[in-house]
Amino acid sequence: MIELKGIVKRYVLGDETVLALAGIDLFVARNEYVALIGPSGSGKSTLMNLIGCLDSPSEGQYILNGRDTSALSEQELAVVRNREIGFVFQSFHLLPRQSALQNVMQPLVYRRMSPSERRDRAAQALRNVGLSDRLDHRPNQLSGGQRQRVAVARALVGEPSILLADEPTGNLDSRTSSEIMGLFDALHALGQTVVLVTHEPDIAAHCQRTIRVFDGLIVEDHPNPARAA
């Protein structure tokens, strides 16, 4: 599903060139549950952005579901992001003046489907994350955990092949973090491929596999015995 070969990423900042990724080889199979872990500045978020086609490598090859992403136009990459990848972020990124239902409908606007179909699919996605009674609530009427559930529903409404989560519990208390990770566990059990970025070992422990990134390199890649199946 995800195959990275010799991925290098450089950023030019004024007169300085920063090497964010120094040669990454990685394979993630369908229905894997993977944690990318490492300290701030290690390159894990850069790696997540590349996997999500939000950025492109300076060198190397990224093959997603059998397609070489370097051969895709910007428009084709936008379609890949919309149809293949669901994103969940630490800060939720919900539209404050729109209801939970309207937020979840957003990724479907660019699909050729009727407004009623978009509404039905968004409502079902919210039911799937336990928010059937919060469809008409705006973000400021929801708890942090509920807002993150809306964000997960929005990520899943388009039935993506990959769910990417960047520090999905970073703004949540420990109890709510546990609830959200329980939701990711359940989604994986239903067949969803999940890749999440975290700096917290207890969050990574939910995953089948932990990949440790340091100084732009993968320094560890191992299964979690309690979760690997």
Helices and strands as residue ranges (DSSP letters): E 2-13, E 16-28, E 33-37, H 44-51, E 59-64, E 67-68, G 69-71, H 74-84, E 85-89, H 100-105, G 106-108, H 115-128, G 139-141, H 144-156, E 162-166, H 174-189, E 193-198, H 201-204, E 209-214, E 217-223
